[in-house]
Amino acid sequence: MILFGEASLRRALREYVLHFHTERNHQGVDNQLLKPLATVSSTAEPIHRRERLGGMLNFYYRQAA
């Protein structure tokens, strides 16, 4: 990743912190998300992917009912 200036560094850090707190499983918290977005009751829905930082960070999820 190549950053050009303070603004791009701030954006990258903001995206990483958002991913770290809402989309990354934490081993110290029984491998759970710190701030889960929604609970999913059905496993029949397709899996979606959310990219951050040009695909360096990915989050896979199902739509909530």
CNS distance restraints for C-alpha pairs under 8 A (distance, minus, plus):
assign (resid   3 and name CA) (resid   8 and name CA) 5.70 0.50 0.50
assign (resid   3 and name CA) (resid   9 and name CA) 6.02 0.50 0.50
assign (resid   4 and name CA) (resid   8 and name CA) 5.93 0.50 0.50
assign (resid   4 and name CA) (resid   9 and name CA) 7.45 0.50 0.50
assign (resid   5 and name CA) (resid   9 and name CA) 6.59 0.50 0.50
assign (resid   6 and name CA) (resid  10 and name CA) 6.11 0.50 0.50
assign (resid   7 and name CA) (resid  11 and name CA) 6.22 0.50 0.50
assign (resid   8 and name CA) (resid  12 and name CA) 6.15 0.50 0.50
assign (resid   9 and name CA) (resid  13 and name CA) 6.19 0.50 0.50
assign (resid  10 and name CA) (resid  14 and name CA) 6.05 0.50 0.50
assign (resid  11 and name CA) (resid  15 and name CA) 6.15 0.50 0.50
assign (resid  12 and name CA) (resid  16 and name CA) 6.16 0.50 0.50
assign (resid  12 and name CA) (resid  53 and name CA) 6.65 0.50 0.50
assign (resid  13 and name CA) (resid  17 and name CA) 6.11 0.50 0.50
assign (resid  14 and name CA) (resid  18 and name CA) 6.19 0.50 0.50
assign (resid  15 and name CA) (resid  19 and name CA) 6.17 0.50 0.50
assign (resid  15 and name CA) (resid  52 and name CA) 6.62 0.50 0.50
assign (resid  15 and name CA) (resid  53 and name CA) 7.00 0.50 0.50
assign (resid  16 and name CA) (resid  20 and name CA) 5.97 0.50 0.50
assign (resid  16 and name CA) (resid  52 and name CA) 7.84 0.50 0.50
assign (resid  16 and name CA) (resid  53 and name CA) 7.94 0.50 0.50
assign (resid  16 and name CA) (resid  57 and name CA) 7.96 0.50 0.50
assign (resid  17 and name CA) (resid  21 and name CA) 6.12 0.50 0.50
assign (resid  18 and name CA) (resid  22 and name CA) 5.98 0.50 0.50
assign (resid  18 and name CA) (resid  23 and name CA) 7.56 0.50 0.50
assign (resid  19 and name CA) (resid  23 and name CA) 4.93 0.50 0.50
assign (resid  19 and name CA) (resid  24 and name CA) 6.22 0.50 0.50
assign (resid  19 and name CA) (resid  52 and name CA) 7.78 0.50 0.50
assign (resid  19 and name CA) (resid  57 and name CA) 7.55 0.50 0.50
assign (resid  20 and name CA) (resid  24 and name CA) 5.23 0.50 0.50
assign (resid  21 and name CA) (resid  33 and name CA) 7.37 0.50 0.50
assign (resid  21 and name CA) (resid  34 and name CA) 5.81 0.50 0.50
assign (resid  21 and name CA) (resid  35 and name CA) 6.41 0.50 0.50
assign (resid  22 and name CA) (resid  33 and name CA) 6.30 0.50 0.50
assign (resid  22 and name CA) (resid  34 and name CA) 6.17 0.50 0.50
assign (resid  22 and name CA) (resid  35 and name CA) 5.08 0.50 0.50
assign (resid  22 and name CA) (resid  36 and name CA) 6.18 0.50 0.50
assign (resid  22 and name CA) (resid  37 and name CA) 7.17 0.50 0.50
assign (resid  23 and name CA) (resid  33 and name CA) 6.49 0.50 0.50
assign (resid  23 and name CA) (resid  36 and name CA) 7.65 0.50 0.50
assign (resid  23 and name CA) (resid  59 and name CA) 6.09 0.50 0.50
assign (resid  24 and name CA) (resid  33 and name CA) 6.07 0.50 0.50
assign (resid  24 and name CA) (resid  59 and name CA) 7.66 0.50 0.50
assign (resid  25 and name CA) (resid  31 and name CA) 5.18 0.50 0.50
assign (resid  25 and name CA) (resid  32 and name CA) 4.98 0.50 0.50
assign (resid  25 and name CA) (resid  33 and name CA) 4.77 0.50 0.50
assign (resid  25 and name CA) (resid  34 and name CA) 7.51 0.50 0.50
assign (resid  26 and name CA) (resid  30 and name CA) 6.92 0.50 0.50
assign (resid  26 and name CA) (resid  31 and name CA) 4.73 0.50 0.50
assign (resid  26 and name CA) (resid  32 and name CA) 5.56 0.50 0.50
assign (resid  26 and name CA) (resid  33 and name CA) 6.11 0.50 0.50
assign (resid  26 and name CA) (resid  34 and name CA) 7.16 0.50 0.50
assign (resid  27 and name CA) (resid  31 and name CA) 4.24 0.50 0.50
assign (resid  27 and name CA) (resid  32 and name CA) 7.18 0.50 0.50
assign (resid  29 and name CA) (resid  33 and name CA) 7.80 0.50 0.50
assign (resid  29 and name CA) (resid  34 and name CA) 7.68 0.50 0.50
assign (resid  38 and name CA) (resid  64 and name CA) 6.36 0.50 0.50
assign (resid  39 and name CA) (resid  64 and name CA) 6.44 0.50 0.50
assign (resid  40 and name CA) (resid  62 and name CA) 6.91 0.50 0.50
assign (resid  40 and name CA) (resid  63 and name CA) 7.15 0.50 0.50
assign (resid  40 and name CA) (resid  64 and name CA) 5.09 0.50 0.50
assign (resid  40 and name CA) (resid  65 and name CA) 6.83 0.50 0.50
assign (resid  41 and name CA) (resid  64 and name CA) 7.48 0.50 0.50
assign (resid  41 and name CA) (resid  65 and name CA) 7.27 0.50 0.50
assign (resid  42 and name CA) (resid  65 and name CA) 7.63 0.50 0.50
assign (resid  43 and name CA) (resid  62 and name CA) 7.84 0.50 0.50
assign (resid  45 and name CA) (resid  62 and name CA) 6.29 0.50 0.50
assign (resid  45 and name CA) (resid  63 and name CA) 7.04 0.50 0.50
assign (resid  46 and name CA) (resid  62 and name CA) 6.28 0.50 0.50
assign (resid  46 and name CA) (resid  63 and name CA) 7.88 0.50 0.50
assign (resid  47 and name CA) (resid  60 and name CA) 6.55 0.50 0.50
assign (resid  47 and name CA) (resid  61 and name CA) 5.58 0.50 0.50
assign (resid  47 and name CA) (resid  62 and name CA) 4.93 0.50 0.50
assign (resid  47 and name CA) (resid  63 and name CA) 7.78 0.50 0.50
assign (resid  48 and name CA) (resid  60 and name CA) 5.61 0.50 0.50
assign (resid  48 and name CA) (resid  61 and name CA) 5.33 0.50 0.50
assign (resid  48 and name CA) (resid  62 and name CA) 5.96 0.50 0.50
assign (resid  48 and name CA) (resid  63 and name CA) 7.74 0.50 0.50
assign (resid  49 and name CA) (resid  58 and name CA) 6.60 0.50 0.50
assign (resid  49 and name CA) (resid  59 and name CA) 5.56 0.50 0.50
assign (resid  49 and name CA) (resid  60 and name CA) 4.47 0.50 0.50
assign (resid  49 and name CA) (resid  61 and name CA) 6.37 0.50 0.50
assign (resid  50 and name CA) (resid  58 and name CA) 5.67 0.50 0.50
assign (resid  50 and name CA) (resid  59 and name CA) 5.09 0.50 0.50
assign (resid  50 and name CA) (resid  60 and name CA) 6.41 0.50 0.50
assign (resid  51 and name CA) (resid  55 and name CA) 4.96 0.50 0.50
assign (resid  51 and name CA) (resid  56 and name CA) 7.39 0.50 0.50
assign (resid  51 and name CA) (resid  57 and name CA) 5.95 0.50 0.50
assign (resid  51 and name CA) (resid  58 and name CA) 4.74 0.50 0.50
assign (resid  51 and name CA) (resid  59 and name CA) 6.63 0.50 0.50
assign (resid  52 and name CA) (resid  56 and name CA) 6.39 0.50 0.50
assign (resid  52 and name CA) (resid  57 and name CA) 5.03 0.50 0.50
assign (resid  52 and name CA) (resid  58 and name CA) 6.21 0.50 0.50
assign (resid  53 and name CA) (resid  57 and name CA) 6.27 0.50 0.50
